[in-house]
C-alpha cells in the first residue's frame, strides 16, 4: 500500500461548502485492510456566538384585560359522550362581553343546546363565568392526553385553545370557569453573529421589545461577577412574562402553544436553562453562565469506513473525529491526534472520493464555517 497519508482541504473540494464538502484525489487510492487516523485538523473559529441552532428565545406574555387571540380561541367541550369544539371570536373583552361571546360560541358549536352564561366580578381575581346548562369543559391537559378531539388529530403544541384565559390549563371544568389572563406566545430570534456578553444583552433587549404585547419595556443586564443575565420588565399593571428554555419545552411542549421542535433554543448561550420549570418575570435571572462561543466541540463526519467504529451523542454512526474548540472566536484550532485508539477501520478498497461534514453534538451541520483542512494516516492492519 504505497499511499500512507492523505492531505484534504475544503478549498480543494469538488462540491459543497466548508461545512459539507467532497474531496476527490487525482487518482483512485487502492488500500488493503488498514486503520485510518485523522491525524491533524486546522480549523478557524468563525461561527461566533449566535448560530441557527441556538438563536431562539421562547417568551410568553400575559395579555391585558380578557384577550382572545385568533390562535387561542378554541374551547374543547363535551355534551354527554359527544366531543365538540367551539371558537370564541378574537377580541379584547371585559367580563360580561366575554361571557356573552362564550355563550354564543358554545351554542353555535352545539347541535341542540342553547347556552347562557353569567359573569361574576371579583376584587382579587378576574372573575368567574357560570355556564347554563352546566357543561364539561376539557382542560388542555385532558385534550393533550386524548391526542384527538371531535375527530381531529391534535398536536400538543397546536391546540389553539383558550385554556389560559378560561383557567383550564390543568383542570377540567363542569360549568364554572375561573378566569385568568390570556397568554401570547412568541419566538424571539436573535441575529446570527458574534457577541460579547454586554452586546448579547443589548441584542436580547432589542428583540424582546420588538413585537411585545406588554406595556412598558424589557431590559437585559449582565452581571460580570456572576457571569449571568437578568431579563426585567417594567409593566405597570403587574402583567408578567415567562421564558421557556428548550430543555424544558422538549418534555413539556403543550405549555408553549404554536411552536414545535426543533426549537433551536438559546439555553447554553444565555444561561436560561432548566428541565423543571419556565422562568417567571418580571425579573428573571439565568441559572447558568453566559457562553458566547456557540460550540465547545465539533464532530467531523466522513464517508470513510463501514460506519461501525463510533456512536455519537444521539446515535450518529458517521463520526470520524471529535475536534475540541480551544480557541476564541476569530482564532485557529490546531487539533493534533493524541491516541492510537481513535481510528476508523478500512476494508480493502479503492478510495475515489471522501465526503466530510462538520456537525454539532446533535448531528446538525455547522454553518458558517471557514475553510479547514485535515490529514489522514492510513496504517496497514498488519503493522499493529
C-alpha positions in Angstrom: 0.0 0.0 0.0 2.2 2.9 -1.2 -0.1 5.8 0.0 0.1 6.2 3.8 -1.1 9.8 4.2 -3.9 12.0 2.6 -4.0 15.7 2.9 -7.5 17.0 2.5 -8.5 20.7 2.3 -12.0 22.1 1.8 -10.5 24.7 -0.6 -9.8 21.8 -3.0 -13.4 20.4 -2.7 -15.1 19.4 -6.0 -18.5 20.0 -4.4 -20.2 21.6 -1.4 -19.2 24.2 1.2 -16.7 24.2 4.1 -19.5 22.7 6.2 -20.2 19.8 3.9 -17.8 19.0 1.1 -16.5 16.3 -1.3 -12.8 15.7 -1.8 -11.5 13.7 -4.8 -7.9 12.6 -5.3 -6.4 12.9 -8.7 -6.4 9.1 -8.9 -8.1 6.3 -7.1 -6.2 5.2 -4.0 -6.0 1.4 -3.5 -5.7 0.3 0.1 -5.7 -3.0 1.9 -7.2 -3.5 5.3 -6.0 -0.7 7.4 -6.8 1.8 10.1 -7.4 5.4 9.2 -6.5 8.2 11.7 -7.5 11.8 11.2 -4.1 13.0 12.3 -4.4 16.7 12.5 -7.2 19.3 12.0 -6.7 23.0 11.3 -10.0 24.9 11.6 -10.9 28.6 12.0 -13.4 29.6 14.8 -15.7 31.7 12.6 -19.1 30.6 13.7 -19.3 33.2 16.5 -21.9 33.2 19.3 -25.4 33.0 17.8 -25.9 30.4 15.1 -29.0 28.9 13.6 -29.2 26.2 16.3 -29.1 28.5 19.3 -30.8 31.7 18.2 -34.3 31.4 19.6 -35.8 32.6 22.9 -39.4 31.4 23.8 -41.4 34.0 25.7 -45.0 34.0 26.9 -46.7 37.3 27.9 -49.8 37.9 29.9 -52.4 39.8 27.8 -54.4 42.8 29.1 -58.0 42.5 30.3 -59.6 39.4 28.9 -57.9 39.0 25.5 -58.7 36.3 23.0 -56.2 35.9 20.1 -57.0 34.4 16.7 -54.7 31.5 17.6 -56.1 30.9 21.1 -59.9 30.9 20.9 -60.9 27.2 20.9 -63.0 25.6 23.7 -63.0 21.8 23.8 -66.2 20.6 25.5 -68.4 17.6 25.7 -72.1 17.1 25.7 -72.7 13.6 27.1 -70.3 11.4 25.1 -70.2 13.9 22.2 -67.0 15.9 21.7 -67.4 19.4 20.3 -65.1 22.4 19.6 -66.3 26.0 20.0 -64.4 29.0 18.9 -64.5 32.4 20.7 -64.2 35.3 18.3 -60.8 37.1 18.8 -61.2 40.5 20.7 -60.3 42.2 23.9 -63.2 41.6 26.3 -64.4 42.6 29.7 -66.1 40.1 31.9 -69.7 40.5 30.7 -68.8 40.7 27.0 -66.6 37.6 27.3 -69.4 35.7 28.9 -71.7 36.6 26.0 -69.1 35.6 23.4 -68.6 32.3 25.1 -72.3 31.5 25.2 -72.6 32.3 21.5 -69.6 30.1 20.7 -70.8 27.1 22.7 -74.4 27.4 21.2 -73.0 27.7 17.7 -71.0 24.5 18.1 -73.7 22.5 19.8 -76.2 20.5 17.6 -79.1 21.1 20.0 -78.3 23.2 23.1 -78.6 27.0 23.6 -76.2 28.1 26.3 -76.4 31.1 28.6 -73.7 32.5 30.8 -73.4 34.8 33.8 -70.3 36.7 34.8 -69.4 37.4 38.4 -66.8 40.1 39.2 -64.2 39.6 41.9 -62.0 42.1 43.8 -59.0 39.7 43.8 -59.3 37.8 40.5 -60.5 38.3 37.0 -63.9 36.8 38.0 -65.9 33.7 37.1 -68.3 32.7 34.4 -71.1 30.2 35.1 -72.5 28.3 32.2 -76.1 27.1 31.9 -76.8 24.3 31.4 -73.6 23.1 33.1 -71.2 21.6 30.5 -67.9 19.7 30.7 -65.0 22.0 29.5 -61.9 19.9 28.8 -58.6 21.2 30.2 -55.5 21.5 28.0 -54.0 18.5 29.8 -57.1 16.4 29.0 -57.0 17.3 25.3 -53.3 16.6 25.1 -53.7 13.2 26.8 -56.6 12.4 24.4 -54.5 13.3 21.3 -57.7 13.9 19.3 -61.0 15.7 19.8 -64.2 15.6 17.8 -62.5 13.5 15.2 -59.5 15.9 14.8 -56.0 14.6 15.5 -54.2 17.3 17.5 -50.6 18.2 18.2 -49.9 19.0 21.9 -48.4 22.4 21.0 -51.1 23.3 18.3 -54.4 23.2 20.2 -55.1 26.9 19.7 -57.1 26.6 22.9 -58.4 29.3 25.3 -57.4 27.4 28.4 -55.1 30.1 29.7 -57.9 32.6 29.7 -60.6 30.2 31.0 -58.4 28.8 33.8 -58.5 25.3 32.4 -54.8 24.5 31.6 -54.6 21.6 34.1 -58.1 21.1 35.5 -61.4 20.3 33.7 -64.5 22.5 34.4 -68.0 21.3 35.0 -69.6 24.6 34.1 -68.0 27.3 36.2 -64.8 29.0 34.9 -62.2 30.8 37.0 -60.9 33.4 34.6 -57.2 34.3 34.2 -55.2 36.4 31.8 -54.9 35.2 28.2 -51.3 34.4 27.1 -49.5 35.4 24.0 -46.7 33.0 22.9 -43.9 34.2 20.7 -40.5 33.1 19.5 -37.8 35.8 19.6 -34.9 35.2 17.2 -31.5 36.8 17.8 -29.4 37.9 14.8 -26.7 35.4 13.9 -23.2 36.7 14.7 -20.5 37.2 17.3 -21.2 38.9 20.6 -19.6 39.6 23.9 -21.8 39.4 27.0 -22.9 43.1 27.0 -23.6 43.0 23.3 -25.7 39.9 23.7 -27.7 41.6 26.5 -28.4 44.6 24.2 -29.4 42.3 21.3 -31.8 40.3 23.6 -33.4 43.5 24.9 -33.9 44.9 21.4 -35.5 41.7 20.1 -37.7 41.1 23.2 -39.1 44.6 22.8 -39.9 44.2 19.2 -43.4 42.9 18.9 -44.1 42.7 22.6 -47.7 42.7 23.9 -46.7 44.1 27.3 -47.0 47.8 28.1 -43.6 49.1 29.1 -40.2 47.8 28.1 -37.8 44.9 28.6 -34.3 45.4 29.8 -31.5 42.8 29.9 -28.4 43.3 32.1 -25.2 41.3 32.5 -23.6 40.7 35.9 -19.9 40.4 35.2 -19.1 39.0 38.6 -21.6 36.1 38.4 -21.5 35.9 34.6 -25.3 35.8 34.4 -28.0 37.7 32.6 -31.2 39.2 34.1 -34.3 39.9 32.0 -36.6 42.5 33.5 -39.8 44.3 32.5 -41.4 47.4 33.9 -45.0 46.7 33.1 -47.1 49.0 35.3 -50.1 46.7 35.6 -48.5 43.6 37.1 -48.6 41.5 33.9 -45.7 39.1 33.7 -43.6 37.3 31.1 -42.1 33.8 31.2 -39.0 32.4 29.5 -39.3 28.8 28.4 -35.9 27.0 27.9 -35.6 24.4 25.1 -34.6 21.9 27.7 -38.0 22.4 29.3 -40.0 22.6 26.1 -38.7 19.3 24.9 -40.6 17.5 27.6 -43.4 20.0 28.1 -44.4 21.1 24.5 -48.0 21.6 25.5 -47.1 24.5 27.7 -45.9 26.7 24.8 -48.6 26.8 22.1 -47.9 27.4 18.4 -44.3 26.2 18.1 -42.7 22.8 17.8 -39.2 21.2 17.8 -36.6 21.7 16.6 -36.7 24.6 19.0 -33.1 25.8 18.4 -33.2 27.4 21.8 -30.6 29.7 23.4 -30.2 27.8 26.7 -26.4 27.4 26.7 -25.8 30.8 25.1 -27.8 32.9 27.5 -27.7 30.6 30.6 -31.5 30.4 30.7 -31.7 26.6 31.0 -34.0 24.3 33.1 -35.6 20.9 32.7 -38.1 21.5 35.5 -39.8 24.9 35.0 -40.1 28.1 33.0 -38.5 31.3 34.3 -41.2 33.7 35.6 -40.8 37.5 35.4 -40.9 40.4 35.8 -37.2 39.8 36.7 -35.8 36.5 35.6 -32.2 35.6 36.5 -30.4 33.0 34.4 -29.3 29.8 36.2 -26.1 29.5 34.1 -23.2 31.5 32.9 -23.3 33.3 29.5 -21.4 31.3 26.9 -20.6 33.4 23.8 -18.9 30.5 21.9 -21.5 28.6 20.1 -19.7 25.2 20.2 -17.3 23.5 22.7 -16.7 20.6 20.4 -17.4 19.8 16.7 -17.6 16.4 15.0 -16.1 15.5 11.6 -18.3 13.1 9.9 -16.9 11.1 7.0 -17.9 8.5 4.4 -14.7 6.6 5.2 -15.1 3.1 6.7 -18.1 0.9 7.5 -19.7 3.3 10.0 -19.5 0.9 12.9 -16.5 2.3 14.7 -18.3 5.1 16.6 -21.6 6.1 18.1 -22.3 9.8 18.6 -24.2 11.6 21.3 -27.6 10.9 19.6 -26.7 7.7 17.9 -24.7 9.0 14.9 -22.5 6.4 13.2 -20.6 8.5 10.7 -18.4 10.4 13.2 -14.7 10.0 12.4 -13.2 12.6 14.7 -14.1 15.0 17.5 -12.5 18.4 17.5 -12.0 20.4 20.7 -12.7 24.2 20.2 -10.0 25.6 22.4 -9.5 28.9 20.6 -11.6 32.1 20.9 -13.8 33.5 18.2 -11.6 34.5 15.3 -8.8 32.2 16.4 -7.5 29.0 14.9 -7.9 25.5 16.2 -4.9 23.2 15.7 -6.1 19.8 17.0 -3.5 17.0 16.6 -4.1 13.3 17.1 -3.2 12.1 20.5 -4.3 8.5 20.9 -3.7 5.3 19.0 -7.2 4.1 19.6 -9.1 6.8 17.7 -9.2 5.3 14.3 -11.6 4.1 11.5 -11.4 0.6 10.2 -11.0 0.5 6.4 -11.6 -2.7 4.4 -9.7 -3.4 1.2 -11.0 -0.9 -1.4 -10.3 1.8 -3.9 -10.9 5.3 -2.5 -12.1 7.7 -5.2 -13.7 10.3 -3.0 -14.3 11.2 0.6 -17.2 13.4 1.9 -16.7 15.5 5.0 -19.4 17.1 7.1 -18.9 19.2 10.3 -21.7 18.8 12.8 -22.6 19.7 16.4 -23.4 17.1 19.0 -27.0 16.7 17.6 -25.7 15.9 14.2 -26.8 19.2 12.7 -24.5 20.7 10.1 -22.5 23.7 11.4 -22.7 26.9 9.5 -21.0 29.2 8.8 -17.6 27.5 8.5 -14.4 28.9 7.1 -12.2 26.6 5.0 -10.4 23.9 7.0 -8.0 21.1 6.4 -7.1 17.7 7.9 -4.6 14.9 7.3 -5.4 11.2 7.3 -3.0 8.5 8.2 -3.6 5.1 6.6 -1.8 2.4 8.6 -1.9 -1.3 7.4 -3.6 -3.6 9.9 -0.6 -5.9 10.0 1.5 -3.1 11.5 -0.5 -3.2 14.7 
